[in-house]
Amino acid sequence: MDVHKAITATDWLRVLRTDPAPRHYLVCFPPGGGSATAYRDLALECGSGVAVLAVQYPGRQDRLAESAVPDLHELAELIAGELLGQGPLSGLALFGHSMGATLAYETARRLEDGGQELTTLFVSGRPAPSFAETGRLHLASDEELITDLERLAADPAPIALLRTEPGLADLVLPAVRSDYRAVETYAHRHGLPLACDLAALVSTGDPTTTPQQADEWRAFTSGSFARATFPGGHFYVDEHVGAVADFVVRHLDDPARRNE
């Protein structure tokens, strides 16, 4: 496989960092309600040798006119098809946070089934796929959705604007509600564990995921497993982007240090 081949940008795949001779391609999956731009800072911190891309889901930003897809299995099929269409790639890794972690996992399964090898799946801020959501906030009022977004946000002030700016709420909340539905109706389908390495990232103050739940990801790979813990809340990645990037690059470049 050609390690120097570039991944072509598409409606689904946005290039955040290019590299003339990448050792690795890192494809990032945004959290629920998020977009590809959520990973701009992570891309900048990854340094040379790593080309970084992010998935752009329909129903937001420049894909606002498209219908959001409220099913993680369907989304994974579509994203895997985009990546498999790029041709074989060496050094391909996936990173997903929150909803994006489960979606990256489901995409990884389909990529491996399609013959595309992966080096590592990084899953952040999300329990293992065997976890069953009991909430049904996708059926709740806009006010309840906004309140939950505030609960998870590092800074709830921008979220509060959704109450006072109805035009903004009309743009943002449909995709948020669709993503909540995708997460809350997701059911894991049993199959073989992944062949790639898997690293679970979690924070000390995340109300959605405990370190013990992060450790349960170990059962979903036959490759090596590592768990890294960071300070902060659910969106700790934004607060500690340099440390997260350092962990990712160290893990990709130096297998002997992956469990540090």
N, C-alpha and C positions, 0 to 999 in steps of 0.2 A: 504494500500500500504506500502511496506517495504522501510523505509527511509534509511536503511543502505545498500541497494543493490548497488553494483558497476555497473557503466556503462562500458561495454566491448568496448575496442578500436577496430575500424574497419578501412577500407580504408577511410571512410567518417568522422569518429570521432576519434580525437586524444586527449589523456588524458594529460593535462598540469599540473594539480595539483590533487593529491589524498588526501583522508582524511579517517581515520578509522571509523568515525561515522558522516558522513556529514549531516548537517541540510538542505543543499541546493545543487542542481546541477545546475551549470551555464554553458550553452552551448553557445559558442561565434561564430559569423558569420563574417568572414573577409570582409573588403571592396573590391571593384573591384580591380583586379590585385594582391590581397593579398593572403596569405596562413595562415594556422593554427598557425604558429610561430609568427604571428603578436600580439598574445595575451599572450605571455610568461610572460611579465612584469606584466600585469594585473593579471594573475593567481598568481604570487608570492605575490602581494599586497593584495589579498583577505583574507588571514589569515585562521585560523583553522575553521573547520565547513563548509567550502565551497569547494566542488570538482569542478574543472574547466576543461571543455573540449572545443575543437574548431573544427569546420568543416574544412575539407580539400577538396577543390574543385578539380575536375579533371583538367588536363592540366597544372599543376605546381608542382615544387619540385619533390617528389617521385612519383607523378602521371602525370609526364610530358608526358609520352607516350600515355596517354589517351586523347581523344578529349574533349575539353572544351564544356560546355553546355550553349549556348547563350540564354537561356529562363528561366526567374525567376520562372515561374509556374512549369516548368519541374524540375528545381533544387529543388524547395520546395517539390514536390512529392517524389523525391528520398531521400531527407534528412529526411522528416517526416517518410518515410518507415523505414529508419535505426533506428530512435528513437523509433517508435512504436514497432519495432522488439525486443527492449531491455526489453519489458514487462513494466507493470505499475511502475511509479516512483513517489515518493512523494517529494515535494520541488523542482520541475523542473522549471527553469527560462531560458529565452533566452536573449542574448545581441547581437545586430548587429550594426555595424557602416557603414555609407554611403550605398553602395549597399547592404551590409549585413543587414542593418536595414529593408529594404523592404523584403529581403529574409527571415529574421527571422519572420517578420509579416506573410508572406504567409505560412511559416512552422507552425507557431502557429495556424493558422486557421485550417490547416489539422490535427494537433495534437488534438485540441479540438474536431474536427469532429470525430476523431478516438477514443475518450474516454479518452485521456490523459489530466489530469488537469495541468494547469500552474499556478505558483504563480504570475509571473511578466514577461512582455515583456519590455526590455530596448531597445529603438531605439535612435541612435546617428547620428547626422550630416546628416540628410536626411529629406526632406519634407514628409508630409503624403501621403499615397498611392493614394489619389485623384489627386495629382500633376502630370501633363503630361509633360514629357521632350520634348523639341522642337529641341534639337541638334541632329545631326547625325554624330558625330565624329567617330563612328564605320565604316563609309564609307570613312573617310578622310585618308590622307597620314600618314605615320609613323611620319614625322616631326610634323604634327599637333597634333597627339596623344601625342608625347613627350612634346610639348609645353603646352598642357593642364595638363599633369602630373606635370610639373614644377610649374604651376599656383597653384596647390593644395598642393604641398609638403611643409613641414616645412623647409627642406633643399633641394633646387633644384640641388645641385652639383652632387649627385649620379645619379639623373635622366639624367643629361647631358651626362653621360657616354654612354648612349644608342646611341648617335650620333657618337661617336668615336670608339665604340666596337661593330661591326656588329654581332659578335657571340653572345654577350649578348643580343642584341636587338632581334635576332632570337629566343632566348629562352623565353624572357619576353613578347614581344609585342603581340604574338598570343592570349595569355590568356587575356591580357589587352583589346585587341580589342573585344574579345568575351564578356567580362564583360560589356564593353561600349554598345555593341549591346543589351545585356540582359536588361540593365537599360533603354536605349533609346527606346526600343520597348515594354516595360512593360505597360500593361493596367490593371487597377484594375477591378476585377469582383465583383459586388455588392453582399452582403450577410449580415448575422447577425454580429453585433460587437462581438469582443472577450469578453469572460467572465473574463479573468484574469486582474490583474492590469496592467497599462501601464505607463512607465516613459520615457519621451523624454529628451534627453540630447543635448545641442547645445552650440556652442561657439560664442563669440562676434564678431570674425573676419572671420567667415566661408563664403566664396563667394557662397556656394551652398545652404545654409539654414539659414533663419532668425529665431529669437525667435518666431515671430508671426507664421511662418510656422510650427515650432515645436509644438506650441499650437494646431494646427489643428489635431494633432494625437488624441486629446481628443475624437473626434467623433467615433473613431474606437474601443472603449471598453465600456462595461457596468460596468466595475470595476472602481476602483479609478484611478485618473490621477495625475501625478506630472510632473513638468518641472524644470530641473536644467540647469543653464547657467554657462559656464566656460570661462576663458580667452583663447585666442589663435585662430589659424586658423582651417582649415578643419581637420587636424590631431592633434587636441588639446589633444586627449587621450594619445598620446605618450609623450606629454610635461607635462601632469598633471595626470599621471597614478595613483598616490597615492590618489589624491582627487576623481578621478572617482571611484576607487575601494571602497573608504570610502562611497561614495554616494550609490553605489550598495549594499554593505553589510548592511549599515544602513537601506536602504529601505527594504531589505529582512528580516532582523531580528526584526525590530521595526516598525510595521505598524503605530503607533501613531506619528512617526517622519517622515513619508514618504514625507510630503509636506514641510519639512524644506529646 
